[in-house]
């Protein structure tokens, strides 16, 4: 089982966005998820977001791809925050168990399940309107640990666009 990094945030610590313009966790996109996360106990991260009119697929219901995006964001935060290593999604599998209506709050618990070399396995469960509400979704993911340069080489051409503490957070285990 993967061990929580000694410098991982303490349980209950609110985790800010990794990038202000991230669709999943950033604050700068009006239609974004504005996913809020906090470090959980052990190998978990807790996340939640409110489904708005801008997140609809069918009338009154969250779009399935958008829900998968929320799980990708929550699981990415789980891997990055608890292992203190940059990683990218290699595979994401989502099970849709019940509809998620507009106006509901989805409570997600992400867990680290295993690690093998650069591969990190994680899973999550999403509940409607309360941490103990009915299960609406489950997901499993494979993340691949990368060097921080992956993001600057394949993303922005200007390293000044990277949030100031992003590189520092991952310098622990290059």
N, C-alpha and C positions, 0 to 999 in steps of 0.2 A: 504494500500500500504506500502511496506517496505520503511523505511527511510534510507537514506545514513548515514553511521556511521560518527560521527564528526571527526574521525581520518582517514577517507578515503582520498585517494590522490585527490588533487585539479584537476578540469578539465584541460586537456592539459598535465598533468604529464605523462611522459613515464614510463611504468611499465616494469621492468626487468623480466627475467624468475624466476619462483618459485623454479626451480631445473635445474641445468645446463644440466643434461642428460634427461630431459623431452622430449619426442618425439615431443610434440606440440610446446612448447615455448623455449626449451633449445637451447644452441648454440653448444653443444659438439657432436651432432650426424649429420654426413654429410647429411644423407637422411631425416632428420627431417623436420618439417614444418617451423621452425624458425619464428613462429607467433609473430608479434610485436603488442603490445597493448598500449593503453593510456587511461587514465581516461576521460570519456566524461562528458557532463553536466547531471545534475539530477541523474537518476538511470541508466546511460549507461556507457559502455566501448566500445571503438573503437578498432578493430583489423584488421590486414591484413597479407596476405602471398602471395608469388609468387608461382604459380604452376610450378614445374620443371619436367624434364623428369623422375626423380625418383618417381614422384607422379602419374604416369599414371596407368590407368586401361585398357581401350581400347586405341588403338594407338592414341596419340595426345590429349587424354582427361584425366582429373583427375579421379582417382578412387573414387567411391561413398563412400566407407567406410572411405577413407582418408578425404573426405570432412566432413563427420559426425564427425570425430576426430577433425577437425579444429573447428567445432561448439561446441563440447564438451569442448575444451580448452578455447575458447572465453567466453562461458557461465560460465565455472568454474572460470575464472578470474573475470567476472562480479560479481558473488556471493562473492568470497573471498575478492576481493579488496574493494568492496563497502559496504559490511556488516562487514568486518574484522572478519569473522568467518570461520573456516575450514569446508568444506562440500565435500560430494562425490555425484557423479551422481547416481540417483535412476532410472531415465527414460530419454531417449532422443528420440525424434521423429523428423525426418528430411524430408522435402518436397523438392524434386529435380525438379526445374521448367525449367531449361535449362542446356545444357552441359557447362562444365567449361574447356576450352582448356588449354593445356600446354602453358606456357608463359604469361598467364593472371594473374592479381592480383585480389584476392578476398578481398573485403572490407566488414567487418562484424560489425554490430552494435548489441551488446548484451544489453538486458534490464531486470531489475528486475521487475517482474509483481505482485508478492504477496508473503506473508509469513503466515504460519499457524503452530505455534509451531516450530518443527524442520524442517518442509518442506518449501523449498524455490522454487518458481515458476519463471522461466525466459524464455525469448524468444529472437530470433535473426533473422536478415535478412542479406543475403550476396549478394552483388552487384558486377558485373564484371567491372574491370578496372578503376572504379572511385566511389567515395562515392555516386554519383547520377546516376551511371550506371544501366543497366538493372538488375532486381532481378533474381538471379540464384537459390538461396536456401532460405528456411525458416526453423526454428527449434523451438521446444518447449521442455523445460526440467524441470524435478523435481530434485532438489538437497536435500540432507539430511544433516543437520548440525551434525557434529561429534566432539568429543574431539580430540585434537592434537595427543593423544596417539594412536588413530586409525592407523595412518600412521607408527609410530614406532613399534607398536605391529604386524601389518600385513605386513609391508614393510621391510625395512632394519633392521637387527638385531643390527646394530652399530649406535647409535645416532650421532656419529661424521660425518656420511655420510649425515646428514640432513643439508641443507644450514643454516648458522649461524643466519640469521634473521628470518627464517621461524617460529620458536616457538614464538619469540617476537611479530611478527605481529598479532598473534592470542591470545595473553595473555589478550587482552583488555576485551573480553567477553567470558571467559572460558565456 
